[in-house]
Amino acid sequence: MKRVLIVLVMVLSVSTFVAAVPYPYAAYELETQGNLESIRDEVAAKYAVEAQSEKGSILPWSEAGAAIYSMEVLEAAGNHYAHQNFMTEKERESFIQSRRSQMVDTRLCFMLILWADKEEYVAIDSKNSKISTIVLETDKGSIYQPSELREVSNEFDFNEWVWKSNYTVCFPRFNNKKQIIDEDTEWVKLWVVAGSERIFMQFDFEH
């Protein structure tokens, strides 16, 4: 699973972010023939947004963004991974179903990418981290705390001279038996707060 996530990190770090994303639980048609790597990249980019700030600048972060782990994203990534690893059809289906049960059926998960000159603005689990809060805000005014925050990668890029990290951030999919994101949801914001600095990734949903 971690290898699939790292591949998606690479995809999103070079993706063109979109203004609005598909409703993550909507029915979809996914191409399963042809260049599965390109298909995966195109699907992942559909659900990705870049960071914004109330002050207009996202500094001290140099780049930041997030993407929703929709079923379409997981299936597209799973199809490519299965092809690369010579999985049987049964193995492919089992692999994708496992990812779905972990990240879609009962949870709402995001990939969070943070780049900064200083590690304390990207290394959430570090004792020196400046990041104090990560929450999800909905258009209905609700605020949710993560049920899981897992580091996928955190390293210094000597070519670009910047710290780069990626996290999987998950929230419960349901609150009081109602979906946090439903068909009437206009937007949600994933907030990252570090002292007096904060940024958000706003997902405006296509309707």
N, C-alpha and C positions, 0 to 999 in steps of 0.2 A: 504493500500500500504506500509506504513512504516513497518508493521509487516513482510511482505514478504521480504523487503530489509534487515531487521535485521537478518532474517533466512539465507539469502544469505551471510551476513557478517560472520556468524558462519561457513558456509560451506567453504568459501574462506580462512578463517584464519587457517584451518587445511588441505587445499588442497595441492596436489603436483602440482607445477606450471609447465607449459609446455613450450617447446622451440618455438613452432609456434601455432597459433590459426586459427580456420576456418574463412573464409571470412564471415563477419557477416550478409550479405544479400543473401547468397547462399541458395538454396533449401536444405531441410533437412528432414530426417525421424526420428520421435520421438516415442519411445515406450510409450504407454499410459496404458499398463497393467502391473501388478506386483507391485514391491516395488517402489512407486512413489517418496519416499524420496531419495532412492538410485539413481534413475534416475535423479532427480534434482541435486544431488550432483555431479554426473559424468558429466552432461552437463555443470554446472557452472565451474567446474575445467578446461574444455576444453578451455574456453575463458579467463583464468586468467594468469597473468604474475607477476613475482616478480621484485622489484626495483633493479636498477643498478646505479652505479656512475662512473664518469670519473676517479676518484681517486682510485677506487677499493673497497672502503668501503662506506657503506651508513650511517655511523655515522654522525650526532647525532641520527638518527632513528635506533631503534633496529630491526624493521621489517617494510616492506612496500610492497604494491602490489596493483594491479588493475585488473579489469575485464570489458569486454564490455557487455553491456546489449543488446545482440542480441535477435531476436525474439524467437530463440530456448531456450535461457535462461529464458525469460519471460514466455514462454508457459510451460516449465517444472516446473518452480516455481509455476505458476498458477494452473497447474493440481494438484500438491500436496496440495496447499492451499485450493482449491475447495473440494478436497476429505476430508481433515481434518475438513472442516467446513460444510459438508453435503450439498453442493450447488447442485442445479439441473443442468442438462446439459446446459440449457439456461443461467443460472446464471454464470456458468463456462465460457461459450463462451463470455458473455458480460464482465466479469471481465478481461479476457485475452485481449480482443479487446481494452478495456479501457487502459490497461497498454501499449499496442502497440501504440495507438494514442498519448500517453504521452511521450514515450521514444524511439520509433523507426521510426515512419512514417515521422516525420519532424525534429527529433533531433538525435544526436549521443551521447549516454550517457555512462558513465563509473562509476563503483564503485571504490572508492579510499580508501584504508586502510592504516593508519599510526599509528605506535607504537613508543613511545619514553619515555625516563626517565623524560623529562621535558614537561609540557603541552604546552608551547609556540611553540613546534615543531609539534603539532598535532591539536591544536585548532585554526583553520583558522579564525574564526569569532571573536576571543578574541582580546581585545585592546592590549594585551601583546604578541600577536602572532608574531613569527619570520618569518612566511611564507608571502612572498610578492607577489609571482607570481605563477600561475598555467596556463600553456598553452599546446596546442596540436601542435606538429610539424609533418609534413608529409614528405615523401621521395622526394617530389617535391620542398621542401624548403619553403612551406607555414607555417605560424604561425597563430593559431586561439586562440582567447580569449573565455573563457566560457560564454555562454549565461545564465547559471544558476549554482550556487554552493550551495548545500543544505546539511546541517548537518543531518545525520541519527542518529548518536550516538557519544558521547564523554564522557568517564568515566575513572576513575582510577581503575585498576585491583589490588586489594590488595593481591591476590594470587601470581601473577607474578611481582608485584611491578612496574607497567609500565602504562603509559597513552595510551589508545587505542581510536582511532577515526575512523569514517567512513563517507564519503561524497559521494553524488551523484553529479557528474560533467558532465554537458551537454554542447554540442556545436551544432550549426546548422548542420543538416545533409547535406544541400546543400549550395554551394557558387556560386553565378551567375548561378543558375539552374543546377550546376554540383555537384555530390556527392563528399564530402571531401574524403571519402573512396570509391573507385570504384574497378572494377575487375583487374585493372592494378596496384593498390597500393601494393607496396612491404612491407611497414612498416609505422607505426606512433609511435610517442613517446609522452607520457603524462609526462610533466615536473612539478616538485615541487621545488620551489626555496625559500630558507630561508637564507637571508644574503649572506655570502660567500659559503654556502653549497647548493648543489642541487643534486637531484636524478631524474631518469627517469624510466618509465615503457615502454619498447619497445614491441610493438605487431607486430611480423613478421607473415604475412598471408600465409596460405597454398594455393598453386595454383596447 
